[in-house]
């Protein structure tokens, strides 16, 4: 079961260049999503306990940073 199709690492990189505190969490998330094939929603929740399913969208809290 594939939950995420990553369109562009460039967008992630641009974000963490603007908000450097986010780089570790985003790079970790990217690496996990590129290398893991989750078999179920429960498998994804084991890796990302903060994951929520809202309608048909998965919402993840990767890190709390001050981006304001």
C-alpha positions as CSV (number, residue, x, y, z in Angstrom):
1,X,0.0,0.0,0.0
2,X,1.5,3.3,-1.1
3,X,0.3,6.4,0.8
4,X,2.5,9.1,-0.6
5,X,3.8,10.0,-3.9
6,X,6.6,12.5,-3.5
7,X,6.5,14.9,-6.4
8,X,9.5,17.1,-5.7
9,X,12.4,16.9,-3.2
10,X,13.2,20.4,-4.4
11,X,10.2,21.9,-2.7
12,X,11.1,20.2,0.6
13,X,14.7,21.6,0.2
14,X,13.4,25.1,-0.5
15,X,11.3,25.0,2.6
16,X,14.0,23.8,4.9
17,X,16.4,26.4,3.5
18,X,13.9,29.0,4.5
19,X,13.2,27.3,7.8
20,X,16.4,25.4,8.8
21,X,14.9,23.9,11.9
22,X,12.6,21.8,9.7
23,X,15.4,20.1,7.8
24,X,16.1,17.1,10.1
25,X,12.4,16.2,10.3
26,X,11.7,16.7,6.6
27,X,14.8,14.8,5.5
28,X,13.9,11.9,7.8
29,X,10.3,11.8,6.6
30,X,11.5,11.9,2.9
31,X,13.9,9.1,3.5
32,X,11.3,6.9,5.2
33,X,8.7,7.6,2.6
34,X,11.1,6.8,-0.3
35,X,12.2,3.5,1.2
36,X,9.1,2.1,3.0
37,X,6.1,0.3,1.5
38,X,3.4,0.5,4.2
39,X,1.1,-2.5,4.2
40,X,-1.7,-0.8,6.0
41,X,-2.8,2.3,7.7
42,X,-1.7,0.7,11.0
43,X,1.8,0.2,9.7
44,X,2.0,3.9,8.8
45,X,0.8,4.8,12.3
46,X,3.5,2.6,13.9
47,X,6.1,4.7,12.1
48,X,4.3,8.0,12.5
49,X,2.2,7.9,15.7
50,X,0.9,11.4,15.2
51,X,-0.6,10.5,11.8
52,X,-4.3,11.3,11.4
53,X,-6.7,10.3,8.6
54,X,-9.0,13.1,7.6
55,X,-11.4,12.0,5.0
56,X,-9.0,10.5,2.4
57,X,-6.0,12.7,3.4
58,X,-3.2,11.7,5.8
59,X,-2.1,14.5,8.0
60,X,1.3,14.2,9.7
61,X,2.9,16.4,12.4
62,X,6.6,16.0,11.6
63,X,8.0,18.6,14.0
64,X,7.0,21.7,15.8
65,X,8.9,24.7,14.6
66,X,8.4,28.4,14.6
67,X,7.7,29.1,10.9
68,X,5.7,32.3,11.6
